[in-house]
């Protein structure tokens, strides 16, 4: 997701302008947009005009509308969001209060206004990493100064995302060195490792638990959901492939599971399917859990049916 601009006040109200650039961004947009928010984007509207002689003609015009959102539909096949609501800004083609549907597509800019933004969630969607490159020790000195100031000014968002800053060497500080930095094959590995280090450790802990305390290590969605109902999950391990299902109901199921575990004080580890640890987790149906306490009777509660959905 490309962040074009952000105007958010201290109380959390404001607007952001975004451009979805890949299919997964449409899913993020679907989760960001809510009923009651305001959405502004371009749209095509059919306009009928009448001449002095009484004859009429119609044409299609492109215009920009702002609507108050009342309904959202995600077309996974077309990779499109259809957002319906009433027009809330004066427009020469659409009357105030008239219903209209805005179609959000890849590479189409839109502006979303909310009364209260979850800024940390937004930053996690928009910023995947920050690469700091320089010759010599400039990059190290810069990052050291940056985080000293973050501590001094209590910039919590910056401190919480410190792990996203990756320092790499470049031959110069000029713009042309950017291509050199991004073409470095070691950088791809470092990007993956930055995210995956915690996941690898969590998976190792799960396998150890599976061998030593089987009643505290579960895998498969039905078993994990049952453990969640008992507030027993200490660490949830879940593959990002489960969030890419074309079935919105399934996506919501796993998003709901993640949110419930977090609300219950559990830790959530989301594994990348592009990393070896994610591939291993996918072999276990993509979801597993380390429990706070043993649940020896969970198999009887679920029954002997298959855990694959």
Buried (B, 14 or more C-beta within 10 A) or exposed (E): BEBEEBEBEEEEEBBBBBBBEEEBBBBBBBBBBEEEBBBBBEBEBEBEEEEEEEEEEEEEEEBEBBBBBEEBEBEBEEBBBBBBBBBBEEBEBBEEEEEBEBBBBEEBBBBBBBEEBEBEEBBBBBEEBBBBBBEEEBBEEBBEEBBEEBEEEEBEEBEEBEEBBBBBBBEEEEEEBEEBBEEBEEBEEBBBEBBBEBBBEBBEBBEEBBEEEEBBBBBBBBBBBBBBEBBBBBBBBBBBBBBBBEEBEBBBBBBEBBEBBEEBEBBBBBBBBEBBBBBBBBEBBBBBBBBBEEBEEBBEEBEEEEBEE
